[in-house]
Amino acid sequence: MRTGFIGIMNNPAKGMNSHSAGWNNVVRELIDPESEILTESNDWNEFDVLIINHGVNFKPGSYNVIGGIGEEVFVRINKLIDFIKLGGKVSAIDGFNINEFIEKRKLNIDFVFNITQIDLPKKDKLIMGDSHSISIWPDNSYELSRNDGKTLFGFLKNPVKADWYYFGNIDIRFHLCRQKDPLAATIELVTKYIELCKKYNAKATCLLPIEMEDRKIPNSGKYKGENFHGSRNLRLSLVHIFNRYLMSSGIEVHKWPNEWYDNIEFYQNEVMEPKQSVHIRPKYYASKLKQREQLNLF
């Protein structure tokens, strides 16, 4: 049975420089590693199952299309109608409601079919974190709980058991420098984090370097209109303190390459997603770095 992933508002990203593509690949691997990410140029009728997944930037109920509704949107909807009429099965994993989309955008299309909403499969092991957690997902033996915009401070108020955590970058970017004593606040936060990891025998992830302050950030990545709060030097100092506490805690920790911290130009220009983003490119995800290390052994 052949499975394809599609989008209606936009085609799912699949490039190795795109954070959204990183998520799409996780979804694809968890559901069917042999599946494919399709565009309107593909023959959808060659597949048995189509799953709608627009990527990390789509929020259920929000149907704004960058650049407006173009002809390609109508092409995709009509291809979907033809696919269903020929007996193909369709579901959505991102909460996309095509009938609601057609109604809200006042599209002159008669779509009379129901699309099932599905969830990612459950696994024995769980990764939990904010939007950066995509970058540490190792393989389909792990379920991934992505909590975009969630701070470590907020998570620790009502923690959930997991096998691997990745929180804290948002706290450094926006919140810890607002505290009366940022250093003390950081130590208190990471200490509680370590306690949680020890309680559940969970792995943690080191925080990323701090990029240069002139890097543009999309509005979706800002907080109270700010790209960050606090000087770069202070935030960088807090990152090193946070990571040092993790590394000396005795828990298992994923550490990013030293080169990223030592050569910020390389990190910002090569490792981070191009254009406006706070995330890293999929080709630098933890699993890809591990593959490179293994290749270097021979």
Rosetta blueprint (number, residue, H / E / L):
1 M L
2 R L
3 T E
4 G E
5 F E
6 I E
7 G L
8 I L
9 M L
10 N L
11 N L
12 P L
13 A L
14 K L
15 G L
16 M L
17 N L
18 S L
19 H H
20 S H
21 A H
22 G H
23 W H
24 N H
25 N H
26 V H
27 V H
28 R H
29 E H
30 L H
31 I H
32 D L
33 P L
34 E L
35 S L
36 E E
37 I E
38 L L
39 T L
40 E L
41 S L
42 N L
43 D L
44 W H
45 N H
46 E H
47 F L
48 D L
49 V E
50 L E
51 I E
52 I E
53 N L
54 H L
55 G L
56 V L
57 N L
58 F L
59 K L
60 P L
61 G L
62 S L
63 Y L
64 N L
65 V L
66 I L
67 G L
68 G L
69 I L
70 G L
71 E H
72 E H
73 V H
74 F H
75 V H
76 R H
77 I H
78 N H
79 K H
80 L H
81 I H
82 D H
83 F H
84 I H
85 K H
86 L L
87 G L
88 G L
89 K E
90 V E
91 S E
92 A E
93 I L
94 D L
95 G L
96 F L
97 N L
98 I H
99 N H
100 E H
101 F H
102 I H
103 E H
104 K H
105 R L
106 K L
107 L L
108 N L
109 I L
110 D L
111 F L
112 V L
113 F L
114 N L
115 I L
116 T E
117 Q E
118 I L
119 D L
120 L L
121 P L
122 K L
123 K L
124 D L
125 K E
126 L E
127 I E
128 M E
129 G E
130 D L
131 S H
132 H H
133 S H
134 I H
135 S H
136 I H
137 W L
138 P L
139 D L
140 N L
141 S L
142 Y E
143 E E
144 L E
145 S E
146 R E
147 N L
148 D L
149 G L
150 K L
151 T L
152 L H
153 F H
154 G H
155 F H
156 L H
157 K H
158 N L
159 P L
160 V L
161 K L
162 A L
163 D L
164 W E
165 Y E
166 Y E
167 F L
168 G L
169 N H
170 I H
171 D H
172 I H
173 R H
174 F H
175 H H
176 L H
177 C H
178 R H
179 Q L
180 K L
181 D L
182 P H
183 L H
184 A H
185 A H
186 T H
187 I H
188 E H
189 L H
190 V H
191 T H
192 K H
193 Y H
194 I H
195 E H
196 L H
197 C H
198 K H
199 K H
200 Y H
201 N L
202 A L
203 K E
204 A E
205 T E
206 C L
207 L L
208 L L
209 P L
210 I L
211 E L
212 M L
213 E L
214 D L
215 R L
216 K L
217 I L
218 P L
219 N H
220 S H
221 G H
222 K L
223 Y E
224 K L
225 G L
226 E E
227 N L
228 F L
229 H L
230 G L
231 S L
232 R H
233 N H
234 L H
235 R H
236 L H
237 S H
238 L H
239 V H
240 H H
241 I H
242 F H
243 N H
244 R H
245 Y H
246 L H
247 M H
248 S L
249 S L
250 G L
251 I L
252 E L
253 V E
254 H E
255 K L
256 W L
257 P L
258 N H
259 E H
260 W H
261 Y H
262 D H
263 N L
264 I H
265 E H
266 F H
267 Y H
268 Q H
269 N H
270 E H
271 V H
272 M E
273 E L
274 P L
275 K L
276 Q L
277 S L
278 V L
279 H L
280 I E
281 R L
282 P H
283 K H
284 Y H
285 Y L
286 A H
287 S H
288 K H
289 L H
290 K H
291 Q H
292 R H
293 E H
294 Q H
295 L H
296 N H
297 L L
298 F L
